[in-house]
């Protein structure tokens, strides 16, 4: 099961009553978060981006690559929902998910597809990655040049996916100390808050305000709701895990280990409400989007105003923030 399936299943009913709350050091928590959340997400994207590359490299009708694109896109949403470590260091979102799409720049780049990895790196961010691929794959009748260009872009996504997996696996194998774990904890907490805000504003609020259906993320492929839910599923997994037995690497597991049971209960309540709202969110129903955005804002406020002070951490500006 993927992260999204696991999270949806976990919240089909309330979490069972907490009986014991084992203490978790920040060092242990970082290891758990990598093993239970980040490495599996990186593995999933590495596999699905490689599958997309292989479909396009084989030639044929680009429409046959659409399911592979959707799978890779959803895995990317899960991996990048809380952008930490290698995702930030490599600035992976610039090469994989520059959005909104710039169709004119993609069209201009098609006649001269990159022939080497270096040439692909030199290509402007708006002309590559998953959004550019979406534009190409959903053309009514893509020509040979567009197909060649799409294959090159898919190769780039797969290469980045493999590099991210290698870096996350190296991070998981690292000998963590209290000092390095503290730095990671502070960064990852901040990035989770930034992820909630990015989902609330960039992926929901800003396109809703424009009033143009084409401004919704993944609109060309009709995958807006699926993308929202995949992104939220990963945030949910980071915040509360997928059940009591798998929550050590979640923020909720750490809260419980710190005996912050009242805050843990508040977080569980906020996440349960947010899950319901995110499952119902639909670009075609403005009220459902507004309700989801309100729940996202409430969860973010809880983390900033109550959880952060108790855990002696703070929220800083990051790439997850934006206009």
C-alpha positions in Angstrom: 0.0 0.0 0.0 1.2 3.5 -0.7 1.4 6.3 1.8 -1.9 7.8 0.7 -3.7 4.5 1.0 -2.3 3.8 4.4 -3.2 7.2 5.7 -6.7 7.1 4.3 -7.2 3.7 5.9 -5.8 4.8 9.2 -8.3 7.6 9.5 -11.4 5.7 8.4 -12.1 5.5 12.1 -10.6 7.4 15.2 -7.3 6.3 16.5 -7.6 3.7 19.3 -7.3 5.0 22.8 -3.7 5.6 23.9 -2.6 3.1 26.5 1.1 3.8 26.8 3.3 6.5 25.5 6.9 5.3 25.1 9.5 8.1 25.4 11.2 8.9 22.2 14.4 11.0 22.1 14.9 13.4 19.2 17.6 11.1 17.9 15.3 8.1 17.8 12.5 10.2 16.3 14.7 11.4 13.4 15.6 7.7 12.7 12.0 6.6 12.8 10.8 9.5 10.6 13.4 8.6 8.0 12.6 4.9 8.1 8.8 5.1 8.3 8.2 8.3 6.2 10.9 9.8 4.1 12.8 6.7 2.8 9.6 4.9 1.7 8.3 8.0 0.0 11.7 8.4 -1.8 11.6 4.8 -2.8 8.1 5.1 -4.3 9.0 8.2 -6.4 12.3 6.6 -7.6 10.3 3.6 -8.8 7.4 5.4 -10.4 9.6 8.0 -12.1 11.7 5.2 -13.5 8.6 3.5 -14.8 7.5 6.7 -16.5 11.0 7.1 -18.1 10.8 3.5 -19.4 7.3 3.9 -20.9 8.3 7.0 -22.8 11.7 5.6 -23.8 9.9 2.7 -25.5 8.1 5.1 -27.9 4.5 4.6 -29.1 1.5 6.7 -28.3 2.3 9.2 -25.5 -1.2 8.7 -24.2 -0.1 5.3 -22.9 2.3 7.1 -20.6 -0.5 9.1 -18.8 -1.1 6.5 -16.1 2.6 6.3 -15.4 2.8 10.1 -15.2 -0.1 10.2 -12.7 1.6 7.6 -10.5 4.9 9.5 -10.5 3.1 12.8 -9.9 1.2 11.4 -6.9 4.4 9.9 -5.5 6.1 13.2 -5.9 3.3 15.0 -4.0 3.8 12.6 -1.1 7.6 12.9 -1.1 7.7 16.7 -1.4 4.8 17.5 1.1 7.4 18.0 3.8 10.5 19.1 2.0 13.5 18.3 4.0 17.1 17.3 3.7 18.0 16.3 0.1 14.8 17.9 -1.3 16.0 21.3 -0.1 19.7 20.8 -0.7 19.2 19.6 -4.3 16.4 22.2 -4.9 14.5 19.3 -6.4 11.3 21.1 -6.8 12.9 23.4 -9.3 13.8 20.6 -11.6 10.8 18.3 -11.0 7.8 20.5 -10.2 8.1 24.1 -11.4 4.5 25.3 -11.4 2.4 26.9 -12.8 3.3 25.4 -16.1 4.8 27.8 -18.8 3.4 26.3 -22.0 5.2 28.8 -24.2 8.6 27.9 -22.7 7.9 24.2 -23.1 6.9 24.7 -26.8 10.0 26.8 -27.5 12.3 24.2 -26.0 10.8 21.2 -28.0 12.7 21.7 -31.3 16.1 21.3 -29.5 15.7 18.5 -26.9 18.6 18.1 -24.5 20.9 15.3 -25.6 22.9 15.0 -22.4 22.3 15.3 -18.6 24.3 18.5 -18.6 22.1 20.0 -21.3 19.0 19.0 -19.3 20.4 20.7 -16.2 21.0 23.9 -18.3 17.3 23.9 -19.4 15.2 26.5 -17.6 13.1 25.1 -14.8 9.7 26.2 -16.4 10.5 24.0 -19.4 11.0 20.7 -17.6 9.7 18.5 -14.9 6.3 16.9 -14.3 4.2 20.0 -15.2 5.9 20.3 -18.6 5.4 16.6 -19.1 1.7 16.9 -18.2 1.4 19.7 -20.9 3.0 17.4 -23.5 1.3 14.2 -22.7 -2.2 15.7 -22.7 -1.8 17.2 -26.2 -4.4 15.9 -28.6 -1.8 14.6 -31.1 1.8 15.2 -29.9 4.3 15.1 -32.8 7.6 13.3 -32.9 9.6 16.3 -31.5 7.3 16.6 -28.6 7.6 12.9 -27.9 11.3 13.0 -28.0 11.3 16.0 -25.6 8.9 14.3 -23.2 11.2 11.3 -23.1 14.2 13.5 -22.2 12.2 15.2 -19.4 11.1 11.8 -18.0 14.7 10.8 -17.9 15.6 13.9 -15.9 12.8 13.2 -13.4 14.0 9.6 -13.0 17.6 10.6 -12.5 16.6 13.1 -9.8 14.4 10.5 -8.2 17.3 8.0 -7.9 19.6 10.7 -6.5 17.0 11.7 -3.9 16.6 8.1 -2.8 20.3 7.6 -2.5 20.6 10.8 -0.4 17.7 9.8 1.9 19.1 6.4 2.4 22.4 7.9 3.3 20.7 10.2 5.7 18.9 7.2 7.3 22.3 5.4 7.7 23.9 8.5 9.3 25.2 8.3 12.9 22.8 10.8 14.5 23.8 12.8 17.6 21.6 14.8 19.9 22.9 18.0 18.3 22.4 16.9 14.7 19.0 15.4 15.6 17.9 18.7 17.2 18.8 20.6 14.1 16.8 18.1 11.9 13.9 18.2 14.3 13.7 22.0 14.1 14.0 22.0 10.3 11.5 19.2 9.8 8.9 20.7 12.1 9.2 24.1 10.3 8.9 22.4 6.9 5.8 20.6 8.0 4.2 23.9 8.9 5.3 25.3 5.6 3.8 22.3 3.8 0.4 22.9 5.3 0.6 26.5 4.2 1.7 25.7 0.7 -1.2 23.3 0.3 -3.6 25.8 1.8 -2.5 28.8 -0.3 -0.4 27.9 -3.3 -2.3 24.8 -4.3 -5.8 25.8 -3.2 -6.3 29.5 -2.2 -4.4 31.2 -4.9 -5.8 29.3 -7.9 -9.3 29.6 -6.4 -8.9 33.3 -6.2 -8.0 33.6 -9.9 -11.3 32.0 -11.0 -9.6 30.2 -13.9 -10.0 26.5 -14.0 -6.7 26.1 -15.7 -4.9 27.5 -12.7 -5.7 24.6 -10.5 -2.6 22.3 -10.0 -2.7 19.3 -12.3 -5.7 20.7 -14.1 -4.6 19.6 -17.5 -4.7 15.9 -16.5 -7.8 16.3 -14.3 -5.8 15.2 -11.3 -6.3 18.2 -9.0 -8.2 16.4 -6.2 -5.9 13.3 -6.4 -2.9 15.6 -6.0 -4.4 17.4 -3.1 -5.2 14.2 -1.3 -1.7 12.6 -2.0 -0.1 15.8 -0.6 -2.3 15.8 2.5 -1.8 12.0 3.0 1.9 12.6 3.4 1.4 15.5 5.7 -1.0 13.4 7.8 1.5 10.6 8.0 4.2 13.0 9.2 1.9 14.5 11.8 0.2 11.5 13.3 1.6 8.3 11.5 -0.7 5.6 10.3 -1.8 4.1 13.6 -0.6 3.7 17.1 2.0 1.0 16.2 3.5 3.2 13.4 3.5 6.6 15.0 7.0 6.7 16.4 8.3 8.7 13.4 5.4 11.2 13.6 5.1 14.4 15.4 2.2 13.0 17.5 4.4 10.1 18.6 7.0 12.5 19.8 4.4 14.6 21.6 3.1 11.5 23.4 6.6 10.4 24.3 7.1 13.9 25.9 3.9 13.3 27.9 2.2 16.1 26.1 -1.0 14.1 26.0 -3.4 17.1 25.9 -1.5 18.5 22.9 -1.5 15.1 21.3 -5.2 14.9 21.6 -5.6 18.3 20.1 -3.4 17.4 17.2 -5.4 14.2 16.6 -8.6 16.1 16.6 -7.3 18.8 14.2 -5.9 16.1 11.8 -9.2 14.1 11.8 -11.2 17.2 10.9 -8.7 18.2 8.3 -8.7 14.7 6.8 -12.5 14.9 6.4 -12.3 18.3 4.8 -9.5 17.3 2.4 -11.3 14.2 1.3 -14.3 16.4 0.4 -12.4 19.2 -1.2 -13.3 19.6 -4.9 -12.4 22.5 -7.3 -15.9 22.4 -8.6 -17.4 23.2 -5.2 -16.0 26.5 -3.8 -17.4 25.9 -0.3 -15.6 22.6 0.0 -12.2 24.2 -0.9 -12.8 27.0 1.6 -13.6 24.5 4.3 -10.4 22.6 3.7 -8.4 25.8 3.7 -9.9 26.8 7.0 -9.0 23.4 8.5 -5.4 23.7 7.1 -5.1 27.2 8.7 -6.4 25.8 12.1 -3.9 23.0 12.1 -1.0 25.3 11.2 -2.0 27.7 14.0 -2.1 24.8 16.5 1.5 23.8 15.5 2.8 27.4 15.6 1.0 28.7 18.7 0.8 25.6 21.0 3.0 22.8 19.8 6.1 24.8 18.9 6.4 26.6 22.3 6.0 23.3 24.2 8.6 21.6 22.2 11.0 24.6 22.3 11.2 24.9 18.6 10.2 27.7 16.2 8.9 28.1 12.7 11.2 29.8 10.2 10.9 30.9 6.6 11.5 28.2 4.0 11.1 27.2 0.4 7.7 25.8 1.4 6.5 29.3 1.9 5.8 31.5 -1.0 3.6 34.1 -2.6 
